[in-house]
Amino acid sequence: MNELIGSCISCSKEVFCLDGFFNGVHTDQNELYCFECYKGSMKDEDPQS
């Protein structure tokens, strides 16, 4: 069963709940990302600084 949760705020790709598993990332700021965009945004941050 696929249930549409919303759209990625970065690329507008639809994010679904697939058979009970959320196929994306919901941040503390109530933002919704697909996995690809979230991974890309994490690479932009420098944890050393």
All heavy atoms as atom14 arrays in JSON, in Angstrom:
{
  "sequence": "MNELIGSCISCSKEVFCLDGFFNGVHTDQNELYCFECYKGSMKDEDPQS",
  "atom14_mask": [
    [1, 1, 1, 1, 1, 1, 1, 1, 0, 0, 0, 0, 0, 0],
    [1, 1, 1, 1, 1, 1, 1, 1, 0, 0, 0, 0, 0, 0],
    [1, 1, 1, 1, 1, 1, 1, 1, 1, 0, 0, 0, 0, 0],
    [1, 1, 1, 1, 1, 1, 1, 1, 0, 0, 0, 0, 0, 0],
    [1, 1, 1, 1, 1, 1, 1, 1, 0, 0, 0, 0, 0, 0],
    [1, 1, 1, 1, 0, 0, 0, 0, 0, 0, 0, 0, 0, 0],
    [1, 1, 1, 1, 1, 1, 0, 0, 0, 0, 0, 0, 0, 0],
    [1, 1, 1, 1, 1, 1, 0, 0, 0, 0, 0, 0, 0, 0],
    [1, 1, 1, 1, 1, 1, 1, 1, 0, 0, 0, 0, 0, 0],
    [1, 1, 1, 1, 1, 1, 0, 0, 0, 0, 0, 0, 0, 0],
    [1, 1, 1, 1, 1, 1, 0, 0, 0, 0, 0, 0, 0, 0],
    [1, 1, 1, 1, 1, 1, 0, 0, 0, 0, 0, 0, 0, 0],
    [1, 1, 1, 1, 1, 1, 1, 1, 1, 0, 0, 0, 0, 0],
    [1, 1, 1, 1, 1, 1, 1, 1, 1, 0, 0, 0, 0, 0],
    [1, 1, 1, 1, 1, 1, 1, 0, 0, 0, 0, 0, 0, 0],
    [1, 1, 1, 1, 1, 1, 1, 1, 1, 1, 1, 0, 0, 0],
    [1, 1, 1, 1, 1, 1, 0, 0, 0, 0, 0, 0, 0, 0],
    [1, 1, 1, 1, 1, 1, 1, 1, 0, 0, 0, 0, 0, 0],
    [1, 1, 1, 1, 1, 1, 1, 1, 0, 0, 0, 0, 0, 0],
    [1, 1, 1, 1, 0, 0, 0, 0, 0, 0, 0, 0, 0, 0],
    [1, 1, 1, 1, 1, 1, 1, 1, 1, 1, 1, 0, 0, 0],
    [1, 1, 1, 1, 1, 1, 1, 1, 1, 1, 1, 0, 0, 0],
    [1, 1, 1, 1, 1, 1, 1, 1, 0, 0, 0, 0, 0, 0],
    [1, 1, 1, 1, 0, 0, 0, 0, 0, 0, 0, 0, 0, 0],
    [1, 1, 1, 1, 1, 1, 1, 0, 0, 0, 0, 0, 0, 0],
    [1, 1, 1, 1, 1, 1, 1, 1, 1, 1, 0, 0, 0, 0],
    [1, 1, 1, 1, 1, 1, 1, 0, 0, 0, 0, 0, 0, 0],
    [1, 1, 1, 1, 1, 1, 1, 1, 0, 0, 0, 0, 0, 0],
    [1, 1, 1, 1, 1, 1, 1, 1, 1, 0, 0, 0, 0, 0],
    [1, 1, 1, 1, 1, 1, 1, 1, 0, 0, 0, 0, 0, 0],
    [1, 1, 1, 1, 1, 1, 1, 1, 1, 0, 0, 0, 0, 0],
    [1, 1, 1, 1, 1, 1, 1, 1, 0, 0, 0, 0, 0, 0],
    [1, 1, 1, 1, 1, 1, 1, 1, 1, 1, 1, 1, 0, 0],
    [1, 1, 1, 1, 1, 1, 0, 0, 0, 0, 0, 0, 0, 0],
    [1, 1, 1, 1, 1, 1, 1, 1, 1, 1, 1, 0, 0, 0],
    [1, 1, 1, 1, 1, 1, 1, 1, 1, 0, 0, 0, 0, 0],
    [1, 1, 1, 1, 1, 1, 0, 0, 0, 0, 0, 0, 0, 0],
    [1, 1, 1, 1, 1, 1, 1, 1, 1, 1, 1, 1, 0, 0],
    [1, 1, 1, 1, 1, 1, 1, 1, 1, 0, 0, 0, 0, 0],
    [1, 1, 1, 1, 0, 0, 0, 0, 0, 0, 0, 0, 0, 0],
    [1, 1, 1, 1, 1, 1, 0, 0, 0, 0, 0, 0, 0, 0],
    [1, 1, 1, 1, 1, 1, 1, 1, 0, 0, 0, 0, 0, 0],
    [1, 1, 1, 1, 1, 1, 1, 1, 1, 0, 0, 0, 0, 0],
    [1, 1, 1, 1, 1, 1, 1, 1, 0, 0, 0, 0, 0, 0],
    [1, 1, 1, 1, 1, 1, 1, 1, 1, 0, 0, 0, 0, 0],
    [1, 1, 1, 1, 1, 1, 1, 1, 0, 0, 0, 0, 0, 0],
    [1, 1, 1, 1, 1, 1, 1, 0, 0, 0, 0, 0, 0, 0],
    [1, 1, 1, 1, 1, 1, 1, 1, 1, 0, 0, 0, 0, 0],
    [1, 1, 1, 1, 1, 1, 0, 0, 0, 0, 0, 0, 0, 0]
  ],
  "atom14_positions": [
    [[0.84, -1.17, 0.0], [0.0, 0.0, 0.0], [0.89, 1.25, 0.0], [1.85, 1.33, 0.76], [-0.88, -0.01, 1.25], [-1.8, 1.16, 1.33], [-3.05, 0.85, 2.57], [-2.89, 2.28, 3.55], [0.0, 0.0, 0.0], [0.0, 0.0, 0.0], [0.0, 0.0, 0.0], [0.0, 0.0, 0.0], [0.0, 0.0, 0.0], [0.0, 0.0, 0.0]],
    [[0.59, 2.18, -0.86], [1.34, 3.44, -0.96], [0.43, 4.59, -0.56], [-0.66, 4.75, -1.1], [1.83, 3.67, -2.38], [2.82, 2.63, -2.83], [3.41, 1.94, -2.01], [3.01, 2.51, -4.13], [0.0, 0.0, 0.0], [0.0, 0.0, 0.0], [0.0, 0.0, 0.0], [0.0, 0.0, 0.0], [0.0, 0.0, 0.0], [0.0, 0.0, 0.0]],
    [[0.89, 5.41, 0.38], [0.12, 6.57, 0.8], [0.98, 7.82, 0.62], [2.08, 7.9, 1.16], [-0.28, 6.43, 2.26], [-1.13, 7.57, 2.76], [-1.57, 7.38, 4.21], [-1.39, 6.29, 4.75], [-2.08, 8.36, 4.77], [0.0, 0.0, 0.0], [0.0, 0.0, 0.0], [0.0, 0.0, 0.0], [0.0, 0.0, 0.0], [0.0, 0.0, 0.0]],
    [[0.48, 8.76, -0.17], [1.2, 10.01, -0.41], [1.24, 10.82, 0.88], [0.21, 11.09, 1.5], [0.51, 10.82, -1.5], [1.13, 12.17, -1.84], [2.55, 11.99, -2.37], [0.27, 12.91, -2.85], [0.0, 0.0, 0.0], [0.0, 0.0, 0.0], [0.0, 0.0, 0.0], [0.0, 0.0, 0.0], [0.0, 0.0, 0.0], [0.0, 0.0, 0.0]],
    [[2.45, 11.21, 1.3], [2.64, 12.02, 2.5], [2.75, 13.49, 2.14], [2.21, 14.35, 2.8], [3.89, 11.56, 3.28], [3.77, 10.08, 3.67], [4.11, 12.43, 4.51], [2.6, 9.74, 4.56], [0.0, 0.0, 0.0], [0.0, 0.0, 0.0], [0.0, 0.0, 0.0], [0.0, 0.0, 0.0], [0.0, 0.0, 0.0], [0.0, 0.0, 0.0]],
    [[3.49, 13.79, 1.07], [3.68, 15.17, 0.65], [4.74, 15.24, -0.41], [5.08, 14.25, -1.04], [0.0, 0.0, 0.0], [0.0, 0.0, 0.0], [0.0, 0.0, 0.0], [0.0, 0.0, 0.0], [0.0, 0.0, 0.0], [0.0, 0.0, 0.0], [0.0, 0.0, 0.0], [0.0, 0.0, 0.0], [0.0, 0.0, 0.0], [0.0, 0.0, 0.0]],
    [[5.3, 16.43, -0.62], [6.32, 16.65, -1.63], [7.6, 17.16, -0.98], [7.55, 17.94, -0.02], [5.84, 17.67, -2.66], [4.71, 17.19, -3.33], [0.0, 0.0, 0.0], [0.0, 0.0, 0.0], [0.0, 0.0, 0.0], [0.0, 0.0, 0.0], [0.0, 0.0, 0.0], [0.0, 0.0, 0.0], [0.0, 0.0, 0.0], [0.0, 0.0, 0.0]],
    [[8.73, 16.76, -1.53], [10.03, 17.23, -1.09], [10.11, 18.75, -1.29], [9.74, 19.24, -2.36], [11.13, 16.52, -1.88], [12.8, 17.13, -1.56], [0.0, 0.0, 0.0], [0.0, 0.0, 0.0], [0.0, 0.0, 0.0], [0.0, 0.0, 0.0], [0.0, 0.0, 0.0], [0.0, 0.0, 0.0], [0.0, 0.0, 0.0], [0.0, 0.0, 0.0]],
    [[10.58, 19.46, -0.27], [10.64, 20.92, -0.4], [11.78, 21.37, -1.31], [11.81, 22.51, -1.74], [10.75, 21.63, 0.96], [12.05, 21.29, 1.66], [9.57, 21.3, 1.85], [12.36, 22.2, 2.83], [0.0, 0.0, 0.0], [0.0, 0.0, 0.0], [0.0, 0.0, 0.0], [0.0, 0.0, 0.0], [0.0, 0.0, 0.0], [0.0, 0.0, 0.0]],
    [[12.69, 20.46, -1.63], [13.83, 20.81, -2.47], [13.55, 20.55, -3.95], [13.78, 21.41, -4.78], [15.06, 20.04, -2.01], [16.18, 20.4, -2.75], [0.0, 0.0, 0.0], [0.0, 0.0, 0.0], [0.0, 0.0, 0.0], [0.0, 0.0, 0.0], [0.0, 0.0, 0.0], [0.0, 0.0, 0.0], [0.0, 0.0, 0.0], [0.0, 0.0, 0.0]],
    [[13.04, 19.34, -4.27], [12.88, 18.97, -5.68], [11.42, 18.72, -6.09], [11.15, 18.42, -7.25], [13.7, 17.72, -5.99], [13.06, 16.21, -5.23], [0.0, 0.0, 0.0], [0.0, 0.0, 0.0], [0.0, 0.0, 0.0], [0.0, 0.0, 0.0], [0.0, 0.0, 0.0], [0.0, 0.0, 0.0], [0.0, 0.0, 0.0], [0.0, 0.0, 0.0]],
    [[10.5, 18.8, -5.14], [9.06, 18.61, -5.37], [8.68, 17.16, -5.71], [7.56, 16.91, -6.14], [8.54, 19.54, -6.47], [8.75, 20.88, -6.1], [0.0, 0.0, 0.0], [0.0, 0.0, 0.0], [0.0, 0.0, 0.0], [0.0, 0.0, 0.0], [0.0, 0.0, 0.0], [0.0, 0.0, 0.0], [0.0, 0.0, 0.0], [0.0, 0.0, 0.0]],
    [[9.6, 16.22, -5.5], [9.28, 14.81, -5.71], [8.27, 14.37, -4.66], [8.36, 14.77, -3.5], [10.56, 13.97, -5.58], [10.37, 12.49, -5.73], [11.7, 11.76, -5.57], [11.52, 10.27, -5.6], [12.81, 9.58, -5.4], [0.0, 0.0, 0.0], [0.0, 0.0, 0.0], [0.0, 0.0, 0.0], [0.0, 0.0, 0.0], [0.0, 0.0, 0.0]],
    [[7.29, 13.54, -5.06], [6.3, 13.04, -4.11], [6.95, 12.05, -3.16], [7.74, 11.2, -3.57], [5.15, 12.39, -4.85], [4.34, 13.38, -5.66], [3.2, 12.72, -6.42], [3.3, 11.52, -6.75], [2.21, 13.41, -6.67], [0.0, 0.0, 0.0], [0.0, 0.0, 0.0], [0.0, 0.0, 0.0], [0.0, 0.0, 0.0], [0.0, 0.0, 0.0]],
    [[6.63, 12.16, -1.87], [7.18, 11.29, -0.83], [6.03, 10.45, -0.28], [4.97, 10.99, 0.07], [7.84, 12.12, 0.29], [8.4, 11.22, 1.37], [8.95, 13.0, -0.28], [0.0, 0.0, 0.0], [0.0, 0.0, 0.0], [0.0, 0.0, 0.0], [0.0, 0.0, 0.0], [0.0, 0.0, 0.0], [0.0, 0.0, 0.0], [0.0, 0.0, 0.0]],
    [[6.24, 9.14, -0.22], [5.19, 8.2, 0.16], [5.53, 7.43, 1.42], [6.7, 7.3, 1.79], [4.99, 7.16, -0.96], [4.39, 7.73, -2.21], [5.19, 8.24, -3.22], [3.02, 7.73, -2.39], [4.64, 8.74, -4.38], [2.45, 8.23, -3.55], [3.27, 8.74, -4.55], [0.0, 0.0, 0.0], [0.0, 0.0, 0.0], [0.0, 0.0, 0.0]],
    [[4.5, 6.9, 2.04], [4.62, 5.87, 3.06], [4.38, 4.56, 2.3], [3.31, 4.37, 1.72], [3.58, 6.07, 4.16], [3.72, 4.88, 5.48], [0.0, 0.0, 0.0], [0.0, 0.0, 0.0], [0.0, 0.0, 0.0], [0.0, 0.0, 0.0], [0.0, 0.0, 0.0], [0.0, 0.0, 0.0], [0.0, 0.0, 0.0], [0.0, 0.0, 0.0]],
    [[5.39, 3.69, 2.26], [5.32, 2.45, 1.49], [5.19, 1.27, 2.44], [6.14, 0.91, 3.13], [6.57, 2.29, 0.62], [6.88, 3.44, -0.33], [8.24, 3.23, -1.0], [5.79, 3.58, -1.37], [0.0, 0.0, 0.0], [0.0, 0.0, 0.0], [0.0, 0.0, 0.0], [0.0, 0.0, 0.0], [0.0, 0.0, 0.0], [0.0, 0.0, 0.0]],
    [[4.01, 0.68, 2.49], [3.74, -0.48, 3.34], [4.16, -0.24, 4.79], [4.75, -1.09, 5.43], [4.43, -1.73, 2.79], [3.88, -2.14, 1.43], [2.65, -2.02, 1.24], [4.67, -2.56, 0.58], [0.0, 0.0, 0.0], [0.0, 0.0, 0.0], [0.0, 0.0, 0.0], [0.0, 0.0, 0.0], [0.0, 0.0, 0.0], [0.0, 0.0, 0.0]],
    [[3.89, 0.96, 5.3], [4.19, 1.28, 6.68], [5.54, 1.9, 6.93], [5.87, 2.26, 8.06], [0.0, 0.0, 0.0], [0.0, 0.0, 0.0], [0.0, 0.0, 0.0], [0.0, 0.0, 0.0], [0.0, 0.0, 0.0], [0.0, 0.0, 0.0], [0.0, 0.0, 0.0], [0.0, 0.0, 0.0], [0.0, 0.0, 0.0], [0.0, 0.0, 0.0]],
    [[6.36, 2.04, 5.89], [7.69, 2.64, 6.03], [7.73, 3.98, 5.33], [7.45, 4.08, 4.13], [8.76, 1.71, 5.46], [8.89, 0.42, 6.2], [8.26, -0.73, 5.74], [9.61, 0.36, 7.39], [8.35, -1.91, 6.44], [9.71, -0.83, 8.09], [9.08, -1.97, 7.62], [0.0, 0.0, 0.0], [0.0, 0.0, 0.0], [0.0, 0.0, 0.0]],
    [[8.1, 5.02, 6.07], [8.18, 6.38, 5.52], [9.38, 6.48, 4.61], [10.51, 6.21, 5.0], [8.28, 7.38, 6.68], [8.34, 8.81, 6.24], [7.4, 9.33, 5.37], [9.33, 9.63, 6.72], [7.46, 10.65, 4.96], [9.39, 10.96, 6.33], [8.46, 11.47, 5.45], [0.0, 0.0, 0.0], [0.0, 0.0, 0.0], [0.0, 0.0, 0.0]],
    [[9.15, 6.87, 3.37], [10.18, 6.9, 2.34], [10.72, 8.33, 2.16], [10.7, 8.88, 1.07], [9.6, 6.37, 1.03], [10.68, 6.02, 0.03], [11.8, 5.78, 0.4], [10.32, 5.99, -1.23], [0.0, 0.0, 0.0], [0.0, 0.0, 0.0], [0.0, 0.0, 0.0], [0.0, 0.0, 0.0], [0.0, 0.0, 0.0], [0.0, 0.0, 0.0]],
    [[11.16, 8.94, 3.26], [11.68, 10.29, 3.21], [12.17, 10.71, 4.59], [12.33, 9.88, 5.47], [0.0, 0.0, 0.0], [0.0, 0.0, 0.0], [0.0, 0.0, 0.0], [0.0, 0.0, 0.0], [0.0, 0.0, 0.0], [0.0, 0.0, 0.0], [0.0, 0.0, 0.0], [0.0, 0.0, 0.0], [0.0, 0.0, 0.0], [0.0, 0.0, 0.0]],
    [[12.4, 12.02, 4.75], [12.91, 12.56, 6.01], [12.04, 13.74, 6.41], [11.81, 14.64, 5.62], [14.38, 13.0, 5.87], [14.89, 13.62, 7.15], [15.26, 11.83, 5.45], [0.0, 0.0, 0.0], [0.0, 0.0, 0.0], [0.0, 0.0, 0.0], [0.0, 0.0, 0.0], [0.0, 0.0, 0.0], [0.0, 0.0, 0.0], [0.0, 0.0, 0.0]],
    [[11.59, 13.73, 7.66], [10.83, 14.84, 8.24], [11.72, 15.48, 9.28], [12.11, 14.84, 10.25], [9.53, 14.33, 8.86], [8.65, 15.4, 9.36], [8.53, 15.69, 10.69], [7.85, 16.26, 8.7], [7.69, 16.69, 10.83], [7.26, 17.05, 9.65], [0.0, 0.0, 0.0], [0.0, 0.0, 0.0], [0.0, 0.0, 0.0], [0.0, 0.0, 0.0]],
    [[12.07, 16.74, 9.11], [13.01, 17.41, 10.01], [12.29, 18.04, 11.2], [11.06, 18.13, 11.21], [13.79, 18.52, 9.27], [12.88, 19.56, 8.9], [14.5, 17.98, 8.04], [0.0, 0.0, 0.0], [0.0, 0.0, 0.0], [0.0, 0.0, 0.0], [0.0, 0.0, 0.0], [0.0, 0.0, 0.0], [0.0, 0.0, 0.0], [0.0, 0.0, 0.0]],
    [[13.07, 18.49, 12.18], [12.52, 19.17, 13.35], [11.84, 20.48, 12.97], [11.0, 20.98, 13.71], [13.63, 19.46, 14.37], [14.17, 18.19, 15.0], [13.45, 17.16, 15.02], [15.32, 18.21, 15.49], [0.0, 0.0, 0.0], [0.0, 0.0, 0.0], [0.0, 0.0, 0.0], [0.0, 0.0, 0.0], [0.0, 0.0, 0.0], [0.0, 0.0, 0.0]],
    [[12.21, 21.04, 11.83], [11.62, 22.29, 11.35], [10.37, 22.03, 10.51], [9.88, 22.91, 9.8], [12.63, 23.08, 10.51], [13.8, 23.61, 11.29], [14.88, 22.56, 11.54], [14.98, 21.57, 10.81], [15.67, 22.75, 12.57], [0.0, 0.0, 0.0], [0.0, 0.0, 0.0], [0.0, 0.0, 0.0], [0.0, 0.0, 0.0], [0.0, 0.0, 0.0]],
    [[9.83, 20.79, 10.58], [8.63, 20.37, 9.84], [8.81, 20.48, 8.33], [7.88, 20.81, 7.6], [7.39, 21.15, 10.29], [6.97, 20.78, 11.68], [7.08, 19.61, 12.08], [6.5, 21.74, 12.44], [0.0, 0.0, 0.0], [0.0, 0.0, 0.0], [0.0, 0.0, 0.0], [0.0, 0.0, 0.0], [0.0, 0.0, 0.0], [0.0, 0.0, 0.0]],
    [[10.02, 20.19, 7.86], [10.31, 20.16, 6.43], [10.34, 18.71, 5.98], [10.76, 17.83, 6.72], [11.65, 20.83, 6.15], [11.68, 22.28, 6.55], [13.07, 22.88, 6.47], [14.05, 22.15, 6.67], [13.15, 24.08, 6.2], [0.0, 0.0, 0.0], [0.0, 0.0, 0.0], [0.0, 0.0, 0.0], [0.0, 0.0, 0.0], [0.0, 0.0, 0.0]],
    [[9.9, 18.47, 4.76], [9.83, 17.12, 4.2], [10.81, 17.03, 3.03], [10.79, 17.87, 2.13], [8.41, 16.84, 3.72], [8.09, 15.46, 3.23], [8.24, 14.44, 4.34], [6.66, 15.41, 2.71], [0.0, 0.0, 0.0], [0.0, 0.0, 0.0], [0.0, 0.0, 0.0], [0.0, 0.0, 0.0], [0.0, 0.0, 0.0], [0.0, 0.0, 0.0]],
    [[11.71, 16.04, 3.08], [12.7, 15.82, 2.03], [12.62, 14.39, 1.53], [12.36, 13.47, 2.31], [14.13, 16.01, 2.58], [14.52, 17.42, 2.9], [14.38, 17.92, 4.18], [15.05, 18.25, 1.93], [14.76, 19.21, 4.49], [15.44, 19.55, 2.23], [15.29, 20.02, 3.51], [15.67, 21.3, 3.8], [0.0, 0.0, 0.0], [0.0, 0.0, 0.0]],
    [[12.94, 14.18, 0.24], [13.19, 12.84, -0.24], [14.61, 12.47, 0.23], [15.38, 13.34, 0.63], [13.08, 12.76, -1.76], [14.31, 13.7, -2.69], [0.0, 0.0, 0.0], [0.0, 0.0, 0.0], [0.0, 0.0, 0.0], [0.0, 0.0, 0.0], [0.0, 0.0, 0.0], [0.0, 0.0, 0.0], [0.0, 0.0, 0.0], [0.0, 0.0, 0.0]],
    [[14.93, 11.19, 0.24], [16.24, 10.77, 0.74], [17.39, 11.39, -0.05], [18.39, 11.8, 0.53], [16.37, 9.24, 0.69], [15.59, 8.53, 1.77], [14.73, 7.51, 1.45], [15.73, 8.88, 3.1], [14.02, 6.84, 2.44], [15.03, 8.22, 4.1], [14.17, 7.2, 3.76], [0.0, 0.0, 0.0], [0.0, 0.0, 0.0], [0.0, 0.0, 0.0]],
    [[17.25, 11.51, -1.37], [18.34, 12.04, -2.2], [18.65, 13.49, -1.85], [19.81, 13.87, -1.71], [17.99, 11.91, -3.69], [17.91, 10.49, -4.19], [16.57, 9.82, -3.88], [15.58, 10.52, -3.56], [16.52, 8.58, -3.94], [0.0, 0.0, 0.0], [0.0, 0.0, 0.0], [0.0, 0.0, 0.0], [0.0, 0.0, 0.0], [0.0, 0.0, 0.0]],
    [[17.63, 14.31, -1.7], [17.84, 15.72, -1.38], [18.37, 15.89, 0.04], [19.21, 16.74, 0.3], [16.55, 16.51, -1.56], [16.09, 16.71, -3.29], [0.0, 0.0, 0.0], [0.0, 0.0, 0.0], [0.0, 0.0, 0.0], [0.0, 0.0, 0.0], [0.0, 0.0, 0.0], [0.0, 0.0, 0.0], [0.0, 0.0, 0.0], [0.0, 0.0, 0.0]],
    [[17.9, 15.06, 0.96], [18.37, 15.16, 2.33], [19.85, 14.8, 2.42], [20.62, 15.49, 3.08], [17.55, 14.27, 3.25], [17.9, 14.47, 4.71], [17.5, 15.62, 5.38], [18.62, 13.52, 5.4], [17.81, 15.82, 6.71], [18.94, 13.71, 6.74], [18.54, 14.86, 7.38], [18.86, 15.06, 8.7], [0.0, 0.0, 0.0], [0.0, 0.0, 0.0]],
    [[20.26, 13.75, 1.7], [21.67, 13.37, 1.67], [22.51, 14.51, 1.1], [23.58, 14.82, 1.6], [21.88, 12.11, 0.84], [21.4, 10.86, 1.49], [21.64, 9.67, 0.58], [20.88, 8.46, 1.02], [21.0, 7.35, 0.07], [0.0, 0.0, 0.0], [0.0, 0.0, 0.0], [0.0, 0.0, 0.0], [0.0, 0.0, 0.0], [0.0, 0.0, 0.0]],
    [[22.02, 15.14, 0.04], [22.72, 16.25, -0.57], [22.84, 17.44, 0.36], [23.87, 18.1, 0.41], [0.0, 0.0, 0.0], [0.0, 0.0, 0.0], [0.0, 0.0, 0.0], [0.0, 0.0, 0.0], [0.0, 0.0, 0.0], [0.0, 0.0, 0.0], [0.0, 0.0, 0.0], [0.0, 0.0, 0.0], [0.0, 0.0, 0.0], [0.0, 0.0, 0.0]],
    [[21.8, 17.7, 1.14], [21.84, 18.84, 2.05], [22.79, 18.56, 3.22], [23.4, 19.48, 3.75], [20.45, 19.17, 2.58], [19.99, 18.18, 3.48], [0.0, 0.0, 0.0], [0.0, 0.0, 0.0], [0.0, 0.0, 0.0], [0.0, 0.0, 0.0], [0.0, 0.0, 0.0], [0.0, 0.0, 0.0], [0.0, 0.0, 0.0], [0.0, 0.0, 0.0]],
    [[22.94, 17.31, 3.61], [23.87, 16.96, 4.68], [25.32, 17.09, 4.23], [26.18, 17.42, 5.02], [23.6, 15.53, 5.18], [22.25, 15.35, 5.82], [21.88, 16.5, 7.16], [23.07, 15.95, 8.37], [0.0, 0.0, 0.0], [0.0, 0.0, 0.0], [0.0, 0.0, 0.0], [0.0, 0.0, 0.0], [0.0, 0.0, 0.0], [0.0, 0.0, 0.0]],
    [[25.59, 16.87, 2.95], [26.96, 17.01, 2.43], [27.37, 18.48, 2.42], [28.54, 18.8, 2.55], [27.06, 16.45, 1.01], [26.99, 14.95, 0.97], [27.07, 14.45, -0.45], [26.9, 12.95, -0.51], [26.89, 12.45, -1.89], [0.0, 0.0, 0.0], [0.0, 0.0, 0.0], [0.0, 0.0, 0.0], [0.0, 0.0, 0.0], [0.0, 0.0, 0.0]],
    [[26.38, 19.39, 2.27], [26.68, 20.82, 2.22], [27.08, 21.37, 3.58], [27.77, 22.36, 3.68], [25.47, 21.59, 1.7], [25.16, 21.29, 0.24], [26.09, 20.8, -0.46], [24.02, 21.53, -0.19], [0.0, 0.0, 0.0], [0.0, 0.0, 0.0], [0.0, 0.0, 0.0], [0.0, 0.0, 0.0], [0.0, 0.0, 0.0], [0.0, 0.0, 0.0]],
    [[26.63, 20.7, 4.65], [26.97, 21.16, 6.0], [28.33, 20.61, 6.4], [28.67, 19.48, 6.11], [25.92, 20.67, 7.0], [24.56, 21.26, 6.76], [23.53, 20.74, 7.75], [23.93, 20.08, 8.74], [22.35, 20.96, 7.53], [0.0, 0.0, 0.0], [0.0, 0.0, 0.0], [0.0, 0.0, 0.0], [0.0, 0.0, 0.0], [0.0, 0.0, 0.0]],
    [[29.12, 21.44, 7.07], [30.45, 21.02, 7.52], [30.41, 20.78, 9.02], [30.38, 21.73, 9.8], [31.48, 22.1, 7.18], [32.9, 21.68, 7.5], [33.1, 20.52, 7.96], [33.81, 22.51, 7.33], [0.0, 0.0, 0.0], [0.0, 0.0, 0.0], [0.0, 0.0, 0.0], [0.0, 0.0, 0.0], [0.0, 0.0, 0.0], [0.0, 0.0, 0.0]],
    [[30.4, 19.51, 9.45], [30.31, 19.24, 10.88], [31.56, 19.65, 11.67], [31.52, 19.74, 12.88], [30.12, 17.72, 10.94], [30.66, 17.21, 9.67], [30.47, 18.32, 8.67], [0.0, 0.0, 0.0], [0.0, 0.0, 0.0], [0.0, 0.0, 0.0], [0.0, 0.0, 0.0], [0.0, 0.0, 0.0], [0.0, 0.0, 0.0], [0.0, 0.0, 0.0]],
    [[32.65, 19.95, 11.0], [33.89, 20.33, 11.67], [33.89, 21.79, 12.09], [34.69, 22.2, 12.91], [35.11, 20.07, 10.75], [35.26, 18.63, 10.36], [35.59, 17.76, 11.57], [36.3, 18.18, 12.47], [35.08, 16.54, 11.58], [0.0, 0.0, 0.0], [0.0, 0.0, 0.0], [0.0, 0.0, 0.0], [0.0, 0.0, 0.0], [0.0, 0.0, 0.0]],
    [[33.01, 22.61, 11.52], [33.02, 24.04, 11.84], [32.08, 24.4, 12.94], [31.23, 23.73, 13.35], [32.7, 24.87, 10.61], [31.44, 24.52, 10.09], [0.0, 0.0, 0.0], [0.0, 0.0, 0.0], [0.0, 0.0, 0.0], [0.0, 0.0, 0.0], [0.0, 0.0, 0.0], [0.0, 0.0, 0.0], [0.0, 0.0, 0.0], [0.0, 0.0, 0.0]]
  ]
}
